[in-house]
Amino acid sequence: MVHTCQPTCLNRVRPPNPDIHRGNNPLLTPLLYDFRRMTSQRKVNHKMSFHVIYKAPCGRCLRNMAEIQKYLFQTSCDFIFLEMFCLDPYVLVDRPFQPQRAFYYIQDITSGREDIPLSCVNEIDSTPPPTVAYNKERIPEDGVYINTSPEFLVGCDCTDGCRDKSKCSCHQLTLQATACTPGAQINPNAGYLHKRLDECLPTGMYECNKRCKCCVQMCTNRLVQHGLQVRLQLFKTQNKGWGIRCLDDVAKGSFVCIYAGKILTSDFADKEGLEMGDEYFANLDHIESVENVKEGYVSEAHSEGNGVDMSASLLPAPGSQVKYSKDGMSVSAGGADNQTPPFMPEETGKSKVASWLTSQGMKKRKRDSGDGKSQAKMEAAKKQDVITISDSDDVQTISSGSDDNNKERDKLTHGSQDSKDGMSASAGGADNQTPPFMPEETGKSKVASWLTSQGMKKDSGDGKSQAKMEAAKKQDVMTLLDSDDVQTISSGSDDNNKERDKLTHGVTKRQVAVKSTRGIALKSGHSLVVKTGMPAAGGGPGGHGGKTGPQGRPGGGGDNAHRNTRLFFDGEESCYIIDAKLEGNLGRYLNHSCSPNLFVQNVFVDTHDLRFPWVALFASERIRAGTELTWDYAYEVGSVEGKELLCCCGSSECRGRLL
């Protein structure tokens, strides 16, 4: 006779108080209710591997998480939950960490505000931790309003614990948001899988909320809102102040904690940071993170240089038209010499740019040697406009105009004083020949080579170089502006760009340093894909006359002009800041690492306002008991003028510097 599990299977172990074992290792809880966790060996592809099996009190064997989940619902178990089970054989449930001799010890620094006590120990000296008002809730300050009313939420009517994602409205919010990724493909597997989140979801997680009719305890889409579940400890480190470590093994994808504190406006945060310090500031920049995903911006960490890597993109030639497609950007011919880059299969982004630049240089040399007009070209080149490259950390400015208008700019193009790579390119003078092909060019030198080749092409087509030169004197300035994570190419007259030119001498400077809480954090060593904005209506080639909105995005110039989502919130342009210096939770003690074992996930719980997600931290790997928990602050190097902060995380992948 086949046994069918039902609530009576757990009657023998069902406790009168469900919280009787709260405060213990959550992975140990099933064993305290007569579940058995057995590890067996099996041979797969001639290799021995370990396998975990749970045996329920009624004797039923549970071999995978789906069977465990089904069993809990069949037995109406309201005291053991899915996140308390782990099938990773290398995660031990009975390996608690014991600290060494403690000079200072506090049993619970939260004073009962967390469901699980947070102990504090100092094994180095008798110094106590800093005095902080512990609060696990977010605290809106003046000028900050968070709409948490049920009318501003989407709720579900699920009765099956939200196991069917196709019927759960909250699950659907998470799934539909993934369509913002390039290609507009919905990820059907997005969201929690058996109460675990193995990787970051940049578009955000939407948990069930107070408007939903599902069971709060049994719902599979409620995790962060249940609060702290793992046993952690505040301890004094050797060289990084205070930190947080886990007292038990933590499975990959497990929720650890949130980052809570006072929520400030950007202006007030700047003032507060200058007066009180900015070491506990964190950006609520979920909107900017999703905007980058929607735009198709790609961030790849690398250890070489801080230049802009124009992978999978090409800078358009002056006067060329930019066509957009799902696969990226194509440049169509704007003149006789402007050829569309040929299709280059099976090449990386960098090799595509290098190959195209080389082919353009070879074409130009061939024309120069074939028509016998090199002398005339050299004479015309003497009068040609000066094209300069002013390169600072993350911002590049490309300007073109008459000699009179560029006198001040010319002072910046002597030698290599103003460029990190020691490079400036000009097309003026009889001795300026086409730069030779350099096979190992950096991203900056590629731009210089391309600009030089375009300048030489300008006078090689016909005998109208004089007319072209006169027209160039009136030509608008083209500026390549990099603001935070987004690069756009905008154009306008010299008068309209005077204020904009002031912003092109480095990364966006702030008065205070702010951690990033976005899903995929962009670091100073990351590379960005350059995408150009749509030309403004009536602007002609290159979008002349267009206006630029916040962060350099084109705005107000046409029906297709992109508008930042943040502007729909009463025209706001900056992120809100979490300050956990004087009041906050345990997240304030988490230290930075260039190889972190936690990742940030934005989660929407009590509001669906995109500006105010909960900043949750999940385990990115299996974490052994006693290991310090860290996350990547993702500071922008050089973002705070006059401030430099070295990294002492000790990782083999350490970038050496935070600010």
Solvent accessible surface area in square Angstrom, and as a share of the most:
residue,aa,sasa,rsa
1,M,246,1.10
2,V,133,0.76
3,H,101,0.45
4,T,96,0.56
5,C,6,0.03
6,Q,93,0.41
7,P,58,0.37
8,T,83,0.48
9,C,20,0.12
10,L,0,0.00
11,N,87,0.45
12,R,167,0.61
13,V,20,0.11
14,R,78,0.28
15,P,22,0.14
16,P,138,0.87
17,N,76,0.39
18,P,73,0.46
19,D,75,0.39
20,I,98,0.50
21,H,51,0.23
22,R,107,0.39
23,G,22,0.21
24,N,61,0.31
25,N,8,0.04
26,P,17,0.11
27,L,11,0.05
28,L,50,0.25
29,T,9,0.06
30,P,0,0.00
31,L,57,0.28
32,L,73,0.36
33,Y,11,0.04
34,D,71,0.37
35,F,5,0.02
36,R,138,0.50
37,R,41,0.15
38,M,59,0.26
39,T,74,0.43
40,S,45,0.29
41,Q,107,0.48
42,R,128,0.47
43,K,135,0.57
44,V,71,0.41
45,N,130,0.67
46,H,165,0.74
47,K,149,0.63
48,M,111,0.50
49,S,41,0.27
50,F,94,0.39
51,H,39,0.18
52,V,1,0.00
53,I,30,0.15
54,Y,0,0.00
55,K,64,0.27
56,A,5,0.04
57,P,26,0.17
58,C,47,0.28
59,G,38,0.36
60,R,71,0.26
61,C,42,0.25
62,L,0,0.00
63,R,125,0.46
64,N,64,0.33
65,M,29,0.13
66,A,57,0.44
67,E,51,0.23
68,I,0,0.00
69,Q,29,0.13
70,K,102,0.43
71,Y,0,0.00
72,L,6,0.03
73,F,44,0.18
74,Q,57,0.26
75,T,0,0.00
76,S,61,0.40
77,C,0,0.00
78,D,69,0.36
79,F,7,0.03
80,I,1,0.00
81,F,30,0.13
82,L,10,0.05
83,E,27,0.12
84,M,23,0.10
85,F,0,0.00
86,C,6,0.03
87,L,43,0.22
88,D,34,0.18
89,P,32,0.20
90,Y,128,0.49
91,V,0,0.00
92,L,69,0.35
93,V,10,0.05
94,D,105,0.54
95,R,61,0.22
96,P,69,0.43
97,F,57,0.24
98,Q,138,0.61
99,P,43,0.27
100,Q,148,0.66
101,R,190,0.69
102,A,44,0.34
103,F,102,0.42
104,Y,61,0.23
105,Y,125,0.47
106,I,55,0.28
107,Q,134,0.59
108,D,35,0.18
109,I,34,0.17
110,T,0,0.00
111,S,87,0.56
112,G,58,0.56
113,R,121,0.44
114,E,15,0.07
115,D,65,0.34
116,I,7,0.03
117,P,64,0.40
118,L,0,0.00
119,S,13,0.08
120,C,0,0.00
121,V,0,0.00
122,N,0,0.00
123,E,40,0.18
124,I,69,0.35
125,D,53,0.28
126,S,77,0.50
127,T,63,0.37
128,P,72,0.45
129,P,23,0.14
130,P,64,0.40
131,T,136,0.79
132,V,32,0.19
133,A,57,0.44
134,Y,21,0.08
135,N,38,0.19
136,K,70,0.30
137,E,96,0.43
138,R,35,0.13
139,I,39,0.20
140,P,62,0.39
141,E,56,0.25
142,D,134,0.69
143,G,68,0.65
144,V,15,0.09
145,Y,162,0.62
146,I,21,0.11
147,N,42,0.22
148,T,51,0.30
149,S,44,0.28
150,P,58,0.36
151,E,143,0.64
152,F,85,0.35
153,L,5,0.02
154,V,65,0.37
155,G,22,0.21
156,C,2,0.01
157,D,104,0.54
158,C,12,0.07
159,T,138,0.80
160,D,46,0.24
161,G,5,0.05
162,C,0,0.00
163,R,95,0.35
164,D,50,0.26
165,K,51,0.21
166,S,83,0.53
167,K,156,0.66
168,C,0,0.00
169,S,42,0.27
170,C,0,0.00
171,H,5,0.02
172,Q,50,0.22
173,L,52,0.26
174,T,1,0.00
175,L,14,0.07
176,Q,97,0.43
177,A,19,0.14
178,T,4,0.02
179,A,32,0.25
180,C,42,0.25
181,T,44,0.25
182,P,88,0.55
183,G,52,0.50
184,A,72,0.55
185,Q,132,0.59
186,I,76,0.39
187,N,61,0.31
188,P,93,0.59
189,N,120,0.62
190,A,4,0.03
191,G,9,0.08
192,Y,7,0.03
193,L,114,0.57
194,H,47,0.21
195,K,7,0.03
196,R,28,0.10
197,L,9,0.05
198,D,77,0.40
199,E,129,0.58
200,C,31,0.18
201,L,20,0.10
202,P,22,0.14
203,T,4,0.02
204,G,0,0.00
205,M,0,0.00
206,Y,20,0.08
207,E,0,0.00
208,C,0,0.00
209,N,4,0.02
210,K,123,0.52
211,R,123,0.45
212,C,15,0.09
213,K,152,0.64
214,C,9,0.05
215,C,69,0.41
216,V,77,0.44
217,Q,85,0.38
218,M,33,0.15
219,C,0,0.00
220,T,16,0.09
221,N,0,0.00
222,R,9,0.03
223,L,6,0.03
224,V,1,0.01
225,Q,48,0.21
226,H,39,0.17
227,G,22,0.21
228,L,7,0.04
229,Q,29,0.13
230,V,18,0.10
231,R,62,0.23
232,L,2,0.01
233,Q,6,0.02
234,L,0,0.00
235,F,23,0.09
236,K,41,0.17
237,T,11,0.07
238,Q,158,0.70
239,N,104,0.53
240,K,50,0.21
241,G,34,0.32
242,W,31,0.11
243,G,0,0.00
244,I,0,0.00
245,R,14,0.05
246,C,1,0.00
247,L,20,0.10
248,D,8,0.04
249,D,5,0.03
250,V,4,0.03
251,A,5,0.04
252,K,98,0.41
253,G,0,0.00
254,S,14,0.09
255,F,9,0.04
256,V,0,0.00
257,C,4,0.02
258,I,21,0.11
259,Y,4,0.02
260,A,0,0.00
261,G,0,0.00
262,K,30,0.13
263,I,0,0.00
264,L,1,0.01
265,T,34,0.20
266,S,16,0.10
267,D,121,0.63
268,F,88,0.37
269,A,0,0.00
270,D,30,0.16
271,K,121,0.51
272,E,25,0.11
273,G,7,0.07
274,L,112,0.56
275,E,115,0.51
276,M,86,0.38
277,G,21,0.20
278,D,11,0.06
279,E,82,0.37
280,Y,50,0.19
281,F,0,0.00
282,A,0,0.00
283,N,27,0.14
284,L,1,0.01
285,D,3,0.01
286,H,4,0.02
287,I,5,0.02
288,E,10,0.04
289,S,4,0.03
290,V,19,0.11
291,E,1,0.01
292,N,11,0.06
293,V,21,0.12
294,K,82,0.35
295,E,36,0.16
296,G,20,0.19
297,Y,22,0.08
298,V,71,0.41
299,S,29,0.18
300,E,101,0.45
301,A,78,0.60
302,H,65,0.29
303,S,113,0.73
304,E,142,0.64
305,G,57,0.54
306,N,59,0.30
307,G,21,0.20
308,V,16,0.09
309,D,18,0.09
310,M,12,0.06
311,S,24,0.16
312,A,72,0.56
313,S,12,0.08
314,L,32,0.16
315,L,11,0.05
316,P,12,0.07
317,A,11,0.08
318,P,58,0.36
319,G,35,0.34
320,S,4,0.03
321,Q,105,0.47
322,V,25,0.14
323,K,118,0.50
324,Y,78,0.30
325,S,73,0.47
326,K,197,0.84
327,D,146,0.76
328,G,27,0.26
329,M,44,0.19
330,S,55,0.35
331,V,16,0.09
332,S,25,0.16
333,A,62,0.48
334,G,45,0.43
335,G,39,0.38
336,A,94,0.73
337,D,28,0.15
338,N,29,0.15
339,Q,90,0.40
340,T,74,0.43
341,P,21,0.13
342,P,78,0.49
343,F,172,0.72
344,M,32,0.14
345,P,82,0.51
346,E,177,0.79
347,E,59,0.26
348,T,96,0.56
349,G,15,0.14
350,K,107,0.45
351,S,41,0.27
352,K,69,0.29
353,V,6,0.04
354,A,24,0.19
355,S,43,0.28
356,W,16,0.06
357,L,14,0.07
358,T,35,0.20
359,S,37,0.24
360,Q,2,0.01
361,G,8,0.08
362,M,110,0.49
363,K,80,0.34
364,K,1,0.00
365,R,74,0.27
366,K,156,0.66
367,R,70,0.26
368,D,32,0.17
369,S,97,0.63
370,G,67,0.64
371,D,63,0.32
372,G,72,0.69
373,K,121,0.51
374,S,55,0.35
375,Q,114,0.51
376,A,64,0.50
377,K,22,0.09
378,M,62,0.28
379,E,77,0.35
380,A,22,0.17
381,A,7,0.06
382,K,102,0.43
383,K,117,0.50
384,Q,11,0.05
385,D,6,0.03
386,V,27,0.16
387,I,26,0.13
388,T,12,0.07
389,I,11,0.05
390,S,30,0.19
391,D,7,0.03
392,S,21,0.13
393,D,21,0.11
394,D,28,0.14
395,V,1,0.01
396,Q,9,0.04
397,T,15,0.09
398,I,17,0.09
399,S,4,0.03
400,S,21,0.13
401,G,3,0.03
402,S,7,0.04
403,D,67,0.35
404,D,105,0.54
405,N,82,0.42
406,N,2,0.01
407,K,126,0.53
408,E,121,0.54
409,R,57,0.21
410,D,35,0.18
411,K,134,0.57
412,L,88,0.44
413,T,26,0.15
414,H,120,0.53
415,G,58,0.56
416,S,54,0.35
417,Q,142,0.63
418,D,71,0.37
419,S,15,0.09
420,K,119,0.51
421,D,72,0.37
422,G,36,0.34
423,M,35,0.16
424,S,41,0.27
425,A,16,0.13
426,S,49,0.31
427,A,3,0.03
428,G,19,0.19
429,G,31,0.30
430,A,27,0.21
431,D,130,0.67
432,N,59,0.30
433,Q,123,0.55
434,T,31,0.18
435,P,42,0.26
436,P,100,0.63
437,F,103,0.43
438,M,81,0.36
439,P,94,0.59
440,E,159,0.71
441,E,29,0.13
442,T,79,0.46
443,G,21,0.20
444,K,11,0.05
445,S,17,0.11
446,K,14,0.06
447,V,3,0.02
448,A,9,0.07
449,S,21,0.13
450,W,11,0.04
451,L,8,0.04
452,T,15,0.09
453,S,6,0.04
454,Q,22,0.10
455,G,3,0.03
456,M,37,0.17
457,K,8,0.04
458,K,59,0.25
459,D,21,0.11
460,S,15,0.10
461,G,48,0.46
462,D,76,0.40
463,G,81,0.78
464,K,128,0.54
465,S,29,0.19
466,Q,98,0.44
467,A,64,0.50
468,K,68,0.29
469,M,25,0.11
470,E,79,0.36
471,A,66,0.51
472,A,4,0.03
473,K,88,0.37
474,K,174,0.74
475,Q,60,0.27
476,D,30,0.16
477,V,1,0.00
478,M,42,0.19
479,T,0,0.00
480,L,4,0.02
481,L,15,0.08
482,D,9,0.04
483,S,19,0.13
484,D,51,0.26
485,D,8,0.04
486,V,4,0.02
487,Q,2,0.01
488,T,9,0.05
489,I,31,0.15
490,S,15,0.09
491,S,5,0.03
492,G,3,0.03
493,S,41,0.27
494,D,45,0.23
495,D,105,0.54
496,N,100,0.52
497,N,0,0.00
498,K,127,0.54
499,E,119,0.53
500,R,37,0.13
501,D,34,0.18
502,K,131,0.55
503,L,118,0.59
504,T,3,0.02
505,H,124,0.55
506,G,7,0.07
507,V,7,0.04
508,T,74,0.43
509,K,103,0.43
510,R,74,0.27
511,Q,107,0.48
512,V,1,0.00
513,A,2,0.02
514,V,17,0.10
515,K,7,0.03
516,S,15,0.10
517,T,0,0.00
518,R,13,0.05
519,G,14,0.13
520,I,90,0.46
521,A,18,0.14
522,L,23,0.12
523,K,36,0.15
524,S,20,0.13
525,G,10,0.10
526,H,25,0.11
527,S,4,0.03
528,L,19,0.10
529,V,14,0.08
530,V,5,0.03
531,K,54,0.23
532,T,11,0.07
533,G,20,0.19
534,M,70,0.31
535,P,63,0.39
536,A,16,0.13
537,A,82,0.64
538,G,88,0.84
539,G,11,0.11
540,G,44,0.42
541,P,78,0.49
542,G,31,0.29
543,G,6,0.06
544,H,63,0.28
545,G,60,0.57
546,G,17,0.16
547,K,149,0.63
548,T,39,0.23
549,G,24,0.23
550,P,39,0.24
551,Q,43,0.19
552,G,5,0.04
553,R,9,0.03
554,P,26,0.16
555,G,22,0.22
556,G,81,0.78
557,G,16,0.16
558,G,35,0.33
559,D,152,0.79
560,N,112,0.57
561,A,27,0.21
562,H,61,0.27
563,R,124,0.45
564,N,7,0.04
565,T,34,0.20
566,R,3,0.01
567,L,24,0.12
568,F,135,0.56
569,F,45,0.19
570,D,148,0.77
571,G,38,0.37
572,E,40,0.18
573,E,113,0.51
574,S,57,0.37
575,C,19,0.11
576,Y,19,0.07
577,I,1,0.01
578,I,1,0.01
579,D,5,0.02
580,A,0,0.00
581,K,43,0.18
582,L,87,0.43
583,E,45,0.20
584,G,0,0.00
585,N,2,0.01
586,L,1,0.00
587,G,0,0.00
588,R,14,0.05
589,Y,16,0.06
590,L,1,0.01
591,N,19,0.10
592,H,10,0.05
593,S,10,0.06
594,C,12,0.07
595,S,53,0.34
596,P,41,0.25
597,N,11,0.06
598,L,3,0.02
599,F,31,0.13
600,V,13,0.07
601,Q,1,0.00
602,N,2,0.01
603,V,0,0.00
604,F,1,0.00
605,V,11,0.06
606,D,39,0.20
607,T,1,0.00
608,H,28,0.12
609,D,5,0.03
610,L,55,0.27
611,R,32,0.12
612,F,1,0.00
613,P,0,0.00
614,W,39,0.14
615,V,3,0.02
616,A,0,0.00
617,L,1,0.00
618,F,0,0.00
619,A,0,0.00
620,S,38,0.24
621,E,85,0.38
622,R,114,0.42
623,I,3,0.02
624,R,142,0.52
625,A,14,0.11
626,G,23,0.22
627,T,53,0.31
628,E,34,0.15
629,L,0,0.00
630,T,11,0.07
631,W,2,0.01
632,D,21,0.11
633,Y,27,0.10
634,A,4,0.03
635,Y,14,0.05
636,E,50,0.22
637,V,26,0.15
638,G,16,0.16
639,S,8,0.05
640,V,10,0.06
641,E,136,0.61
642,G,89,0.86
643,K,77,0.33
644,E,113,0.50
645,L,75,0.37
646,L,120,0.60
647,C,17,0.10
648,C,70,0.42
649,C,24,0.14
650,G,74,0.71
651,S,26,0.17
652,S,124,0.80
653,E,120,0.54
654,C,46,0.27
655,R,92,0.34
656,G,36,0.35
657,R,84,0.31
658,L,18,0.09
659,L,1,0.01
